[in-house]
Amino acid sequence: MAEDLNWAVGGEAGDGIDSTGKIFAQALSRAGRHVFTSKDFASRIRGGYTAYKIRTSVDDVQSVVDRLDVLVALTQRTIDENLDELHEGSAVIYDGERSWEAEIPDEMTAVDVPLKSLAEEAGGAIMRNVVALGAACAIANFDVEYLDEALEKRFGGKGSKIVENNKAAARLGEEYVEENYDLDHLGYDLETTDNDYVLLNGNEAIGMGALAAGCRFYAGYPITPATTIMEYLTGRIEEYGGHVVQAEDELSAINMALGGARAGARSMTATSGAGIDLMTETFGLVATSETPMVICDVQRSGPSTGMPTKQEQGDLNMALYGGHGEVPRFVVAPTSITECFWKTIEAFNLAEKYQTPVFLISDLAMSVTEQTFPPEAFDMDAVEIDRGKLVDDDTVDEWLDEGGRFRAHAVTDDGVSPRAIPGTTDGAHMSTGLEHDELGRRTEDQDERVRQVDKRYRKVETAQEREDWEYREFGDPDADSLVISWGSNEGALVEALGYLEEDGIDVRVISVPYIFPRPDLTEEVEAADDVIVVECNATGQFADLIEHDTLTRVKRINKYTGVRFNADELAEEITDQLAAEVPAK
Amino acid sequence: MSSDVRFTDFKSDKQPTWCPGCGDFGTMNGMMKALAETGNDPDNTFVVAGIGCSGKIGTYMHSYALHGVHGRALPVGTGVKMARPDIEVMVAGGDGDGYSIGAGHFVHAVRRNVDMTYVVMDNRIYGLTKGQASPTSRSDFETSTTPEGPKQPPVNPLALALASGASFIAQSFASDALRHQEIVQQAIEHDGFGFVNVFSPCVTFNDVDTYDYFRDNLVDLEEAGHDPSDYEAAKGVILDSEKEYQGVMYQDENSVPYHEQHGVTENMSEIPDGAPEDAMDLVREFY
C-alpha cells in the first residue's frame, strides 16, 4: 500500500473543528486521494474536546490507525489526548501567540504559526483554522490550491469576498511555514492523481439510498447520531414530491411513518437505540398489520443515555427480539458506506415484497465517517425497485371474497398477501394490531390465529428461498483462521489483513450484512481451526448467534470503550486470540 | 362512485359489540353520514382509530382503516394525509386515548393543522377496562381506582386545543343526531384540523354524565347566536366550566392547512421503476 498520511485538527467543540476537517478532506479528495475520516466529539454545542481525523492515501483507505503525522492543535488538550498516536516524525501546528503554553514533546516538530494574527491580516480572526490548513499544506507538500474548491463549496453562499479572504488566509499559513521552517526532513509529500472521488458519510449514503429507492415520506425525531439522515433528506426529498416531518417524539415518528406506509408511500424513520425503545411500542403493530416500513437504527453507546456520541453495536438483540409477542422482521446491517446506500435500497424492496418492517442497522462510527469513493460506486442506473404484490383497480378483483370484500391478509402459499392502497376501487379494508382474519377483522378463532401466525412466518421462509442472503468475503478463502464480523467493522478488518499478512498470518474474513434472515455459516465455521467473532459490544451478541447457528464455541473480540476498531489494533487482537484457547464458557 | 354514495356504504357487516345504548352508535352514524354527505366514498377514505371502546369504530365502518396502538391515532392519520393529500382522513378515539396517553400528540396535531378530522368519543370514563377514571372525569367521580374521586380537575380538551393554536374547535352530543352530523360535516369541510369533542355517554359505567344530564344541560351555540369566528367569544364559552355547550366554538376562517404551508401536494405512493432520472446529481453533490 502507498504511503498514508494521518492528519487531525482538534480543539474545543464550537471551534469549527468539523468544518475545518471537512474542508481538508474535500481538498484531498479533489486531488484524487482517498480519504477516511473519524471524529472524536462530545454531545455539546460548545466546550469539550473534539477532533476530526483524516487518513489519506492514493490507495483505498478503510480505517483509522493509531498514528498521527500532522496535528493542528487549537488547545493543549488536543495534544494531550493524542500523545500516544504522535511519533518522532509528527508535526504539531499551534498558535504560540495564544495564551496557553504548548507542551510538545521534544522529539516532535512543533510548528508555531500565528494563526490568529495571520487570519486577521487576511480579513478576520475567524479564519484562523483556514490559516492552519494552509500551514498543514506546507508541511505535507500539498498544493494549497487544492483547498480552493473546498473553500468555495464551504463559503460560496457567503459571497465571493469571504471566499477570497479564506483563500488568502490559507496562503498566508502556507507561506509562513515555508519561510520560517525547513521541514523537508519529515518527508511528507502528498502525491495527487487524476481520479474523481465523491466524499460522503454513512448517514448521507442512507439518505441518498432512500431517495434512490423512492422513499417519499420520512418522519423522525432528532437524536444523535441519526439526525443527519433527516437533515440530508430535508430539502432534497421535496424535489421528488416527498416530505420530511419532525414529529413530537419517536412514538409519533414511527406512527406517522406507519400512516405514510399504509397510504402507499415508501416510508422511513431513523433513530438511535433510545428512540428504538420508544418505537418498539408500535413495532408489533407495523409487523402484524403487515406494513412495509424501513426503521433505521444508527446505534450509539447504551444503555439508557449511555455515551450518546460514542460508538457501539449493542442494539442487535433489540432489533432481533424487541417487542412483546412473536412476529417476523428483517434485520439488515450494512458493512460499509457504499453498502449503506445499497442496503437501504434493498431494505425498501424487502419491506414491500414481504410487507414486513425492516430494521436497517448502522452505527455512530459509520454515520460520522467520511470516505472517498468513485461515483460509479453509487450507480443509479443499477437501482431496481420492486413493490411486491401491489394490486390496482384492474387486479383487485382477484382478491375479493364472495362478499366483494378485499382480502388484505389472504393466506397464500408464499405467505405474502395482496396489498391495496387507499384510492384503489374496492380495496377498502381494515388493518389492526389485533389478531385478525383474512379481511383484517378481529378474531380469536384458534384455527384462524394459527393460520395467520404461520402465514406471517411463511414470508420469512419465502424470502430465505428467493433472496440472496450472502456474506462478503475477504482475505484468504482457504485460511485455517476465520474472522467473522457484522456491520461497520469490515473496513478495519480488511486493513488488518494487510498487517497480519506482513506477519505471515493468513486469515479468512467473513463480513455479514444480514442479521435476519442470515447466511448459515456452519460449513465455514466447521472448516476453520480458529473462529473469532469481532464486534463493538461487551457481550458478543452476534457471536452468540453464530454459536447458536453452528453449535460451535467461538473466540470473541469485543470492544466497548465507545471507540471503533482501528486496523492495527485489530490485527494485534486477532494475533493474540489465535494464540489463545477457546473459552469453555 | 361518490355521487351515489349512501352512508350505509360506510358501514361494515360486523355488528358492533358496544353496550346497547352506548353513545358511540350515534357518534359513528353521524360520522358516516357526514362522510357521505361531503362526497367521500369508502375507497378514498381512511379511518384511524385508537384503543378503547371508541377504537373499535374502524371495524364497524367500511373504508381503508387502521386500528392502531393506544394513543397514537393522530400521528398515523398525519402520516396518511401527508403521503396522500387526495385521501379523506378521519381519526377517531376516546377521551383516554386522546387526552391521557395521547395528550402529547393531540397538542402537536392541533398546531400542525393537518387537513383531517378528529372525532373524540368523550364518555368521561374508561369503559373497555370496566370503569376507571378518565382524564375528563369529574374530580369527585367515584370509580374502582378512584374511590373518592380523582381529586384533580378534568382536562378541558377544548381549552387545550385553543391553547395549542387550533383552527377548528367544536363539541357535539351523540344523541342529537342531526346537530352532531352537521358539526362533524363542518369539521370535514374545514381547511385544516377539524376537532370535534363528542359527548358520547357510557350507559354502563358512568351514571353522572348521562343522556339525561346532557339533554337537560346542553346549550346549543348556534341557537345562542355564538359567532365561531370571534376568538374572544370562543374563549369565553370554552373556559366556561359552568355549562355544557354543543356547536362550533371556534373556526379560524383564514386557516391554512399543513399541506399548503409546506407545499405537500403529491400522491407519494407513485414512484418510478428505478432511481429518479436525475439521481446521479445526488452523487455529484458529494464531489
Interface residues (C-beta under 8 A of the other chain):
Chain A: S29 R30 D196 Y197 V198 L199 L200 E204 M208 L211 A212 A213 G214 R216 F217 A219 R236 E238 Y240 G241 G242 H243 V245 A247 E248 D249 L251 S252 A253 N255 M256 A257 L258 G259 G260 A261 R262 A263 G264 A265 R266 S267 E281 T282 L285 S289 P375 F378 M380 D381 V383 E384 I385 G403 I421 P422 G423 T424 T425 D426 G427 A428 H429 M430 S431 T432 G433 L434 R441 R442
Chain B: M1 S12 D13 K14 P42 D43 N44 T45 F46 V48 G58 T59 H62 S63 Y64 A65 L66 H67 G68 V69 G71 R72 P75 V76 G77 T78 G79 V80 K81 M82 A83 R84 D86 I87 G104 H105 V107 H108 H262 G263 V264 T265 E266 N267 M268 S269 I271 P272 D273 G274 A275 P276 A279 M280 L282 V283 R284 F286 Y287
